[in-house]
Amino acid sequence: MTVFSRAPGNDLPVVARGSGALLFDTTGRRYLDGSGGAIVVGIGHGVEEVGEAIAQQSKLVSYAHGTAFASAALENYAAALAPLLPVDDPHIYPVSGGSEAVETALKMARAYHLARGEDRSVVIGRQGAYHGNTRGALDVSGRPGLRAPYLPWLGSARHTTTPYEYRCEFPTHPEGCGQQHAEKLEALILAEGPENVAAFIAEPISGAALGACVPPDDYWPAITGVCRRYGVLVIADEVMTGFGRTGKWFACEHWEVRPDILVAAKGAASGYWPLGFAACSGEVHEKIAGFTHGFTYSHHVVGAAAGHAVLKVLQKRDLIAASARQGAALKSALEAELGDHPAVGDIRGLGLLCAVELVADRPTRTPYARADRVAERIVAAGKEAGVLLYHSTGCADGVSGDLVLLGPPLVITDAQVAELAERTAIAVRQVT
């Protein structure tokens, strides 16, 4: 074996083909893709028009550097995408994935303040957040297990509290939690000095690290109010939640948030091409139009063709509405299957982004010990039962805390929703 495996020690099946919400290996075994890979696949597997769009563009031109050429593929994609973005007068900087998109957004924020004559460099993230594996993205992330090996390289970012309703520590919970989170953010901005703080970055709904945590409705209005008061740019990380995953085009629309910069990937090309982007407001773009930045594969013509084709499928098949509808059905089915299970502490989410948090003791919400590897064992049991799930760990305290994340393709059928809930429950019961 010469491939650097992401699952060393495991004898992985070889994938052969996919269709809709299903994958098949070379032995003919069927898997229900309950997680869309890493919550990537939105329009489903095997959509021929996307493959055809990629092939057609590749025949015309496969690569042209963004400093040498513009392209009709990219201009057409941006024109179709812009009206859907919850960003004022958006300008789109396409890259190859979520980590690159976050790095781009961080540089945009820094460049914006420098252009205005302010030397702001501090970025505030949230505890328990995940924004990517490149150095800057990892620094603003707040997931201790991923940060630990690289701490000597990190430290410029600061971190504030994050809404985690199942484990909220505010004594007045559930009243006024959003305002209290905003007060924590404001205190941190003041401690750092508002003149030093460039941006606040957050997932509108927490993704893999905390598992589909939906904030209280007063959270985002209070948070954006603080950021506007001190001239701090708001960066919405929609890498996992964008393109219909939560039942809206973008999750921040649930609270009418208009970020200064929005980053997206995953569902942008639904796994058919490595594609992400950072979209900044017209005000930001006016200041930084020539800022120093770029990647070899940014502004990729084939990537733009793939993204545009995926966008057309999302619209043609009304998959945003399907996500809202099927997401509600999936959550109800999970609650019916697992709502009373003693090892299930919380079932949460919005649209087709759902999570099941596992606990060793339900009344006290005590997590399983990390050594028990409960989440990994449930994913393995699910795969054995023919359903693909996604797991995360450390949600309770940075080390312990197991959850299973579900994010199937938005094309999942009614029967497959029921199957996904049933087989997830079988895996949970088998392990716990």
C-alpha positions in Angstrom: 0.0 0.0 0.0 1.5 3.3 -1.1 -1.4 5.6 -0.1 -1.1 7.5 3.1 -4.3 6.2 4.6 -6.7 8.3 6.7 -7.8 5.1 8.5 -4.5 3.2 9.2 -5.0 -0.3 10.4 -8.5 -0.6 8.9 -9.2 -2.8 5.9 -11.4 -0.3 4.0 -13.9 -1.5 1.4 -13.3 -0.1 -2.1 -16.1 2.2 -3.3 -17.4 1.5 -6.7 -20.4 3.8 -7.4 -23.1 6.0 -5.9 -26.6 7.0 -6.6 -28.7 9.5 -4.7 -28.2 8.8 -1.0 -26.6 5.4 -1.6 -23.0 4.1 -2.1 -21.9 0.7 -3.3 -18.6 -1.1 -2.9 -16.9 -3.4 -5.3 -18.5 -6.5 -3.7 -21.9 -5.0 -4.4 -22.7 -4.1 -0.8 -25.1 -1.2 -0.3 -24.5 1.7 2.1 -27.0 4.4 3.0 -24.8 7.6 3.2 -26.2 9.0 6.4 -23.5 11.6 6.7 -22.8 12.7 3.1 -19.2 11.7 3.7 -18.0 14.5 6.0 -21.3 16.4 5.6 -20.3 17.2 2.0 -22.8 15.6 -0.4 -25.9 17.7 -0.9 -27.3 16.9 -4.3 -26.6 13.2 -4.0 -24.2 10.8 -5.7 -24.2 10.1 -9.5 -25.8 13.3 -10.8 -24.9 13.1 -14.5 -25.3 16.7 -15.4 -22.6 17.7 -13.0 -20.1 15.2 -14.4 -21.0 16.4 -17.9 -20.5 20.1 -16.9 -17.0 19.2 -15.5 -16.1 17.2 -18.6 -17.3 19.9 -21.0 -15.3 22.6 -19.3 -12.3 20.3 -19.2 -12.5 19.8 -22.9 -12.5 23.6 -23.5 -9.9 24.6 -21.0 -8.9 22.8 -17.8 -6.7 25.4 -16.2 -5.9 29.1 -16.6 -4.2 31.1 -13.8 -6.4 33.7 -12.2 -3.7 36.5 -12.7 -3.6 35.8 -16.5 -7.2 35.2 -17.5 -10.8 35.8 -16.5 -13.2 33.0 -17.5 -16.9 32.8 -18.5 -17.3 29.8 -16.2 -16.3 31.7 -13.2 -18.1 34.9 -14.1 -21.3 33.0 -14.8 -21.1 31.1 -11.5 -20.5 34.2 -9.4 -23.4 36.0 -11.1 -25.7 33.0 -10.3 -24.4 32.6 -6.7 -24.3 36.3 -5.6 -28.1 36.8 -5.2 -28.3 33.8 -2.9 -25.6 35.0 -0.5 -26.7 36.8 2.7 -23.8 39.3 2.1 -24.3 42.9 1.0 -23.0 43.4 -2.6 -20.9 40.2 -2.4 -17.6 39.6 -4.1 -16.5 36.0 -4.3 -13.0 34.7 -4.0 -13.0 31.0 -5.0 -10.5 28.5 -3.6 -10.2 24.8 -3.2 -11.9 24.0 0.1 -12.9 25.1 3.6 -9.6 25.7 5.2 -8.4 27.8 2.3 -11.6 29.8 2.5 -11.1 30.5 6.2 -7.5 31.5 5.6 -8.7 33.8 2.8 -11.3 35.4 5.1 -8.8 36.0 7.9 -6.5 37.8 5.5 -9.4 39.8 4.1 -10.2 41.0 7.6 -6.6 42.0 8.3 -6.2 43.7 4.9 -9.5 45.6 5.4 -8.4 47.2 8.6 -4.9 48.0 7.3 -6.4 49.7 4.3 -8.5 51.9 6.8 -5.3 52.8 8.6 -5.9 50.5 11.6 -3.4 47.9 12.7 -5.9 45.3 13.9 -4.7 41.7 14.0 -6.6 39.8 16.7 -9.3 37.4 15.6 -11.7 36.0 18.1 -13.1 32.5 17.7 -15.2 30.3 20.0 -14.4 27.5 22.4 -15.3 24.2 20.8 -15.3 25.5 17.3 -13.7 24.0 14.2 -12.7 26.0 11.2 -10.1 23.9 9.4 -6.7 22.2 9.6 -4.4 24.8 8.1 -2.4 26.8 10.7 -4.5 30.0 10.8 -7.8 28.1 10.7 -6.6 25.8 13.4 -5.6 28.8 15.5 -9.1 30.3 15.4 -10.6 26.9 16.1 -11.3 26.0 19.7 -11.1 22.2 19.6 -8.4 21.2 22.1 -7.7 17.7 20.8 -6.9 19.0 17.3 -4.9 22.0 18.5 -2.8 20.2 21.1 0.1 18.8 18.9 0.6 22.2 17.3 0.2 24.6 20.2 3.8 25.9 19.8 2.7 27.3 16.4 -0.6 28.7 17.6 -1.7 31.5 20.0 -2.5 34.7 18.1 -6.3 34.0 18.2 -8.5 34.5 21.3 -11.6 32.4 22.1 -14.9 33.3 23.7 -17.9 31.2 24.8 -20.1 29.3 22.4 -23.8 28.5 22.6 -24.2 24.8 23.6 -27.7 24.6 25.0 -27.4 21.0 26.3 -24.5 22.0 28.5 -25.2 25.7 29.0 -23.5 27.0 32.2 -25.4 30.2 32.6 -27.5 30.1 35.8 -30.5 31.8 34.1 -30.6 29.3 31.2 -32.6 29.3 29.0 -33.4 32.9 29.6 -31.1 35.6 28.3 -28.3 33.2 27.2 -27.6 35.1 23.9 -27.1 38.4 25.7 -24.7 36.7 28.2 -22.6 35.3 25.4 -22.6 38.8 23.9 -21.4 40.2 27.2 -18.6 37.7 27.3 -17.5 38.6 23.8 -17.6 42.3 24.6 -15.5 41.8 27.7 -12.9 40.0 25.6 -12.9 42.7 23.0 -12.4 45.4 25.7 -9.6 43.3 27.3 -7.8 43.0 24.0 -8.5 46.6 23.1 -11.1 47.3 20.3 -8.4 48.9 18.3 -6.7 45.5 18.1 -9.6 43.2 17.2 -10.0 42.6 13.5 -12.8 40.0 13.3 -15.0 37.5 15.1 -15.5 34.1 13.4 -18.1 31.6 14.1 -20.3 28.8 12.7 -23.9 30.0 12.7 -24.8 26.5 13.8 -21.9 24.5 15.3 -20.7 21.8 13.0 -18.6 18.7 13.7 -16.9 19.8 16.9 -20.1 20.3 19.0 -22.5 18.6 16.7 -25.3 20.7 15.3 -25.7 23.0 18.3 -28.4 25.5 17.4 -28.0 28.8 19.3 -30.9 30.5 21.1 -32.7 33.1 18.9 -31.3 36.0 20.9 -27.7 35.0 20.3 -26.9 36.3 16.8 -28.6 39.6 17.1 -26.7 40.3 20.4 -23.4 39.1 19.0 -23.6 41.1 15.8 -24.6 44.1 17.8 -21.4 43.9 19.8 -19.2 43.4 16.7 -20.8 46.5 15.0 -20.3 48.6 18.1 -16.5 48.1 18.0 -15.9 47.9 14.3 -15.1 44.1 14.4 -15.9 42.2 11.2 -18.2 39.3 11.4 -17.1 36.1 9.6 -19.7 33.4 9.2 -18.2 30.0 8.7 -20.8 28.2 6.5 -18.4 25.5 5.3 -20.7 22.8 6.7 -24.0 24.6 7.0 -24.2 26.3 3.6 -26.1 25.3 0.4 -29.2 24.1 2.1 -27.9 21.9 4.8 -30.0 23.5 7.5 -33.1 24.2 5.5 -32.0 27.6 4.3 -29.5 28.5 1.6 -27.2 29.6 4.4 -27.7 29.0 8.1 -27.2 32.6 9.2 -30.4 33.4 7.3 -32.3 31.7 10.2 -31.5 34.9 12.2 -31.2 37.4 9.3 -27.5 37.8 9.9 -25.6 39.7 7.2 -21.9 38.9 7.8 -19.1 41.0 6.4 -17.4 37.8 5.1 -19.0 34.4 4.5 -16.9 31.3 3.9 -18.3 28.2 2.3 -17.2 24.9 0.8 -18.4 21.2 1.1 -21.9 21.6 -0.4 -20.8 24.3 -2.8 -19.7 21.5 -5.2 -21.3 18.6 -3.3 -18.0 16.6 -3.4 -17.8 16.7 -7.2 -14.9 19.1 -7.1 -12.7 20.6 -4.4 -14.4 24.0 -4.2 -14.8 26.7 -1.5 -14.9 30.4 -1.4 -14.8 33.5 0.8 -17.4 36.1 -0.1 -16.9 39.6 1.3 -19.2 42.6 1.3 -18.9 45.4 -1.2 -17.6 47.7 1.5 -14.8 45.2 2.4 -14.0 44.6 -1.3 -13.7 48.3 -2.0 -10.8 48.5 0.5 -9.0 45.3 -0.3 -9.5 44.7 -4.1 -5.8 44.3 -4.6 -4.8 42.6 -1.4 -1.8 40.2 -1.4 -3.2 36.6 -1.6 -3.7 33.7 -3.9 -3.5 29.9 -4.4 -2.5 27.9 -7.5 -6.0 26.5 -7.8 -8.0 29.5 -6.8 -10.4 30.9 -9.4 -10.4 27.4 -11.1 -12.4 27.3 -14.3 -13.5 23.6 -13.9 -14.3 24.2 -10.2 -16.5 27.1 -11.2 -18.3 24.9 -13.8 -18.8 22.2 -11.1 -20.2 24.7 -8.6 -22.5 26.3 -11.1 -23.9 22.9 -12.1 -24.5 21.9 -8.5 -26.2 25.3 -7.9 -28.6 24.5 -10.8 -29.4 21.1 -9.4 -30.2 22.6 -6.0 -32.5 25.1 -7.5 -34.2 22.8 -10.1 -35.0 20.1 -7.6 -35.9 22.5 -4.8 -33.5 20.8 -2.4 -33.4 23.6 0.1 -37.1 23.1 0.9 -36.4 19.3 0.8 -33.7 19.7 3.5 -36.1 21.5 5.8 -38.8 19.0 5.3 -36.7 15.8 5.5 -34.6 17.3 8.3 -37.7 17.7 10.5 -38.7 14.1 9.6 -35.3 12.8 10.5 -35.2 14.5 13.8 -38.7 13.2 14.7 -37.7 9.7 13.7 -34.5 9.8 15.8 -36.5 11.1 18.8 -39.0 8.2 18.3 -36.2 5.7 18.1 -33.8 7.0 20.7 -35.6 9.7 22.7 -35.9 7.5 25.8 -32.6 5.7 25.5 -30.6 6.0 28.7 -27.3 6.6 26.7 -28.8 9.4 24.6 -28.4 12.8 26.2 -29.5 15.1 23.4 -30.9 14.9 19.9 -30.5 18.3 18.1 -30.1 20.0 14.8 -31.8 22.0 12.1 -32.6 20.8 8.6 -30.5 17.8 7.5 -27.8 18.5 10.1 -28.6 16.4 13.2 -26.6 15.1 16.1 -27.0 12.5 18.8 -24.9 13.1 21.9 -24.1 10.0 23.9 -23.8 10.0 27.7 -22.8 7.5 30.3 -25.3 8.9 32.8 -28.4 10.7 31.5 -29.5 12.5 34.7 -26.1 14.0 35.3 -25.1 14.3 31.6 -21.8 12.6 32.4 -20.0 11.7 29.2 -18.4 8.4 28.5 -14.7 8.1 29.2 -12.7 8.9 26.0 -11.0 5.5 26.4 -14.3 3.8 25.7 -14.4 5.1 22.1 -18.2 5.0 22.1 -18.6 7.3 19.1 -16.1 5.4 16.9 -17.7 2.1 17.9 -21.2 3.4 16.9 -19.9 4.5 13.5 -18.3 1.1 13.0 -21.5 -0.7 14.1 -23.5 1.5 11.7 -21.3 0.7 8.8 -21.7 -3.0 9.6 -25.5 -2.4 9.5 -25.2 -0.6 6.1 -25.4 3.0 7.2 -22.5 5.6 7.1 -22.4 8.0 10.0 -19.9 10.7 11.1 -18.6 11.0 14.6 -16.9 13.6 16.9 -15.4 13.5 20.3 -14.5 15.9 23.1 -17.7 18.0 23.0 -18.3 17.9 26.7 -14.9 19.1 28.0 -12.5 19.0 25.1 -11.5 15.4 25.8 -14.6 13.4 26.6 -18.0 13.7 25.0 -19.2 11.5 22.2 -21.6 12.4 19.4 -22.8 11.0 16.1 -23.5 13.5 13.4 -26.0 12.9 10.6 -26.1 14.9 7.4 -27.3 12.8 4.5 -27.7 14.1 0.9 -30.6 16.4 0.5 -32.2 14.0 -1.9 -32.8 11.4 0.8 -36.2 9.8 0.4 -38.9 9.2 3.0 -38.1 5.5 3.2 -34.4 6.3 3.6 -35.0 8.8 6.4 -36.8 6.0 8.3 -34.0 3.6 7.5 -31.4 6.0 8.6 -33.0 6.6 12.0 -33.7 2.9 12.5 -30.2 1.8 11.7 -28.6 4.6 13.7 -30.6 3.4 16.7 -29.5 -0.2 16.1 -25.9 0.9 16.2 -26.4 3.0 19.4 -28.2 0.2 21.2 -25.6 -2.4 20.1 -22.7 -0.3 21.5 -24.2 1.2 24.6 
